[in-house]
Amino acid sequence: IFFSFQGKPRPKIIWMKDGKTLDSKDVGIRNSNTDTILFIRKAERHHSGAYEVILQIENMTDKVAITMQIIDKPGPPQNIKLVDVWGFNAALEWTPPQDDGNAQILGYTVQKADKKTMEWYTVFDHYRRTNCVVSDLIMGNEYFFRIFSENLCGLSETAATTKNPAYIQKTGTTYKPPSYKEHDFSEPPKFTHPLVNRSVIAGYNTTLSCAVRGIPKPKIFWYKNKMDLSGDAKYRMFSKQGVLTLEIRKPTPFDSGCYTCKAVNECGEAEIECRLDVR
């Protein structure tokens, strides 16, 4: 670490580390009239810290600070567990290493080995999460797994290895999948587009339309002035992808009135109405 300075007479130079005077036995310090140099021939992790250079001439001082971080390879992950084995898959979990090597953990390398050969093959590298599922395992074999941590300096020197092998069962054994509660998607009817009041000319076919949603699919009923229209040949009723249409064939002034559409399913019911005037 190099700092240049100026001052007359030549300032007194004091190197500090973490608030304490620096021990010159551990590091080298070389001073001249215009600069000061700190050199470490073999950096170790304990050399990391907050360094400060203080210049002093009588009662006048100036100082400068720098933080130095020596990084190293991380330790292995902790608490590796074989969580579950099903089909041709094995699920693993682990926790980050206790020693991150003074640098951010960039990921993990996951490897597998058949118990017969114990040859290691990489399944994932630069893997960011602390759990994974290893797939495509061979039926009838047993597998061990190991995981390395990785930071800017590289992979950890050692790996975390599962204590017990994962046995991939042969066919014939029954696998019971976990039971999940099915989500209830049912909902009561709800009109998403209303009926609109209309004024039409007698003798021309006209339609009333609205839109509804609901699960299960609701049953639809049409009414005129509270009277059910389902048996009347003058009216045709359509339903396509939630869009409901009532067709009135050649209406007359007698067909004027209040029209109601009602939707019903096992979760509830809804209705909507409009006014039709035939001139």
Secondary structure by P-SEA (a helix, b strand, c coil): cccccccccbbbbbbbccccccccccbbbbbcccbbbbbbcccccccccbbbbbbbccccccbbbbbbbbbcccccccccccccccccbbbbbbbcccccccccccbbbbbbbcccccbbbbccccccccccccccccccbbbbbbbbbbcccccccbbbbbcbbbbbccccbbbbccccccccccccccccbbbbbbcccccbbbbbbcccccccbbbbbbbcccccccccccbbbbbcccbbbbbbcccccccccbbbbbbbcccccccccbbbbcc
